[in-house]
């Protein structure tokens, strides 16, 4: 099976299929002569399993462990449920802060930002995780840098 056929059969983009190959999660054979990837039905089924677990936000490392039999599906799902539960608690905290701020009268300029940030910091010290702005805001810089680099290469 060619990559276009796999893309249509599984509903995963060619880019993702190649990424999963780079990560060692699938290993399609190569056709003699032209070197094109050739995907078996087992590769397709494996990609379906990967797709399912990724839709549930299971990390690649854990998917690998389940695919290789180092961890059962039940063990993997127990860990994922724990991660999702923690994320839910963190989101509930963020929702709580947003609700309080929504009810506050006035404009952003009138908000006691230092006091609000101190309250957030106190909750973080108790184990709550809010968005890591250093990581998320730099993501755009990396993408922008990659685009600039690609543009310079095409000159």
Secondary structure per residue as TSV (DSSP state, phi and psi in degrees):
chain	resnum	aa	ss	phi	psi
A	1	X	-	360.0	135.9
A	2	X	-	-85.2	163.4
A	3	X	H	-60.4	-35.8
A	4	X	H	-62.6	-39.0
A	5	X	H	-68.4	-39.4
A	6	X	H	-65.8	-42.7
A	7	X	H	-56.6	-45.9
A	8	X	H	-68.9	-40.1
A	9	X	H	-70.6	-37.0
A	10	X	H	-99.3	-29.0
A	11	X	T	81.2	31.2
A	12	X	-	-120.6	136.5
A	13	X	-	-67.3	157.6
A	14	X	H	-58.0	-38.6
A	15	X	H	-60.5	-44.0
A	16	X	H	-66.8	-39.8
A	17	X	H	-59.9	-45.5
A	18	X	H	-64.5	-38.2
A	19	X	H	-61.9	-46.0
A	20	X	H	-62.9	-32.5
A	21	X	H	-67.3	-46.0
A	22	X	H	-59.0	-35.1
A	23	X	T	-78.7	-5.3
A	24	X	T	80.5	15.1
A	25	X	S	-81.4	-26.1
A	26	X	-	-133.5	152.0
A	27	X	-	-137.3	81.3
A	28	X	-	-66.8	154.1
A	29	X	E	-80.0	168.6
A	30	X	E	-114.0	136.8
A	31	X	-	-73.2	135.1
A	32	X	T	-65.4	142.9
A	33	X	T	96.0	-64.9
A	34	X	T	-99.0	-15.2
A	35	X	-	73.9	9.3
A	36	X	-	-65.4	147.9
A	37	X	E	-68.2	142.0
A	38	X	E	-129.0	118.3
A	39	X	-	-98.7	133.0
A	40	X	-	-88.8	171.3
A	41	X	H	-63.6	-33.2
A	42	X	H	-64.7	-38.6
A	43	X	H	-62.2	-42.3
A	44	X	H	-62.3	-45.9
A	45	X	H	-63.9	-39.1
A	46	X	H	-63.7	-42.0
A	47	X	H	-63.0	-37.3
A	48	X	H	-63.0	-41.4
A	49	X	H	-63.8	-44.0
A	50	X	H	-60.9	-45.8
A	51	X	H	-57.9	-47.2
A	52	X	H	-56.9	-50.1
A	53	X	H	-67.7	-36.6
A	54	X	H	-67.3	-36.1
A	55	X	H	-62.7	-25.9
A	56	X	T	-91.3	6.8
A	57	X	T	66.4	29.7
A	58	X	-	-75.2	131.3
A	59	X	-	-62.6	149.4
A	60	X	H	-57.5	-39.9
A	61	X	H	-60.9	-38.8
A	62	X	H	-72.6	-37.2
A	63	X	H	-59.7	-44.0
A	64	X	H	-58.0	-45.7
A	65	X	H	-61.5	-39.5
A	66	X	H	-70.5	-42.1
A	67	X	H	-63.0	-34.9
A	68	X	T	-88.7	2.0
A	69	X	T	77.9	10.2
A	70	X	S	-77.4	-18.0
A	71	X	S	-143.9	140.0
A	72	X	-	-78.4	163.9
A	73	X	H	-59.0	-42.5
A	74	X	H	-60.5	-43.2
A	75	X	H	-64.6	-43.4
A	76	X	H	-63.4	-42.1
A	77	X	H	-69.8	-34.4
A	78	X	H	-61.7	-43.3
A	79	X	H	-66.7	-39.9
A	80	X	H	-66.5	-40.3
A	81	X	H	-60.6	-38.2
A	82	X	H	-64.7	-44.8
A	83	X	H	-62.1	-45.4
A	84	X	H	-65.1	-38.3
A	85	X	H	-62.9	-42.9
A	86	X	H	-63.2	-43.3
A	87	X	H	-62.7	-40.6
A	88	X	H	-59.9	-45.1
A	89	X	H	-61.0	-42.0
A	90	X	H	-63.9	-42.1
A	91	X	H	-65.2	-39.1
A	92	X	H	-60.8	-38.9
A	93	X	H	-63.2	-45.7
A	94	X	H	-63.3	-40.2
A	95	X	H	-62.0	-41.3
A	96	X	H	-60.0	-45.5
A	97	X	H	-64.9	-42.1
A	98	X	H	-63.0	-38.3
A	99	X	H	-64.8	-43.3
A	100	X	H	-61.9	-44.4
A	101	X	H	-68.5	-33.7
A	102	X	H	-63.2	-37.6
A	103	X	H	-79.7	-15.8
A	104	X	S	-69.6	133.8
A	105	X	-	-84.4	149.5
A	106	X	S	111.5	-175.8
A	107	X	-	-99.6	168.7
A	108	X	G	-56.5	-38.2
A	109	X	G	-62.4	-24.6
A	110	X	G	-88.5	-9.1
A	111	X	S	-72.8	138.8
A	112	X	-	-80.6	87.4
A	113	X	H	-64.8	-42.2
A	114	X	H	-60.8	-42.2
A	115	X	H	-65.7	-41.9
A	116	X	H	-65.7	-43.5
A	117	X	H	-62.9	-36.2
A	118	X	H	-65.0	-38.8
A	119	X	H	-65.7	-40.6
A	120	X	H	-61.8	-45.6
A	121	X	H	-60.9	-39.3
A	122	X	H	-63.4	-40.7
A	123	X	H	-67.6	-36.6
A	124	X	H	-64.1	-36.8
A	125	X	H	-65.3	-23.1
A	126	X	T	-90.3	4.1
A	127	X	T	107.8	-3.5
A	128	X	-	-75.4	140.8
A	129	X	-	-114.3	119.4
A	130	X	-	-99.4	176.4
A	131	X	-	-58.9	133.5
A	132	X	-	-85.6	97.1
A	133	X	H	-67.4	-26.2
A	134	X	H	-63.7	-38.5
A	135	X	H	-79.3	-47.8
A	136	X	H	-71.2	-37.7
A	137	X	H	-74.1	-25.2
A	138	X	H	-79.5	-20.5
A	139	X	H	-56.3	-43.4
A	140	X	H	-62.3	-36.9
A	141	X	H	-63.5	-40.6
A	142	X	H	-65.1	-43.1
A	143	X	H	-65.3	-44.5
A	144	X	H	-61.7	-42.6
A	145	X	H	-62.6	-40.1
A	146	X	H	-65.6	-39.9
A	147	X	H	-66.1	-41.7
A	148	X	H	-64.0	-43.7
A	149	X	H	-61.2	-42.5
A	150	X	H	-64.8	-39.7
A	151	X	H	-64.1	-38.4
A	152	X	H	-68.1	-33.4
A	153	X	H	-69.1	-28.5
A	154	X	T	-82.1	-4.3
A	155	X	-	-74.2	360.0
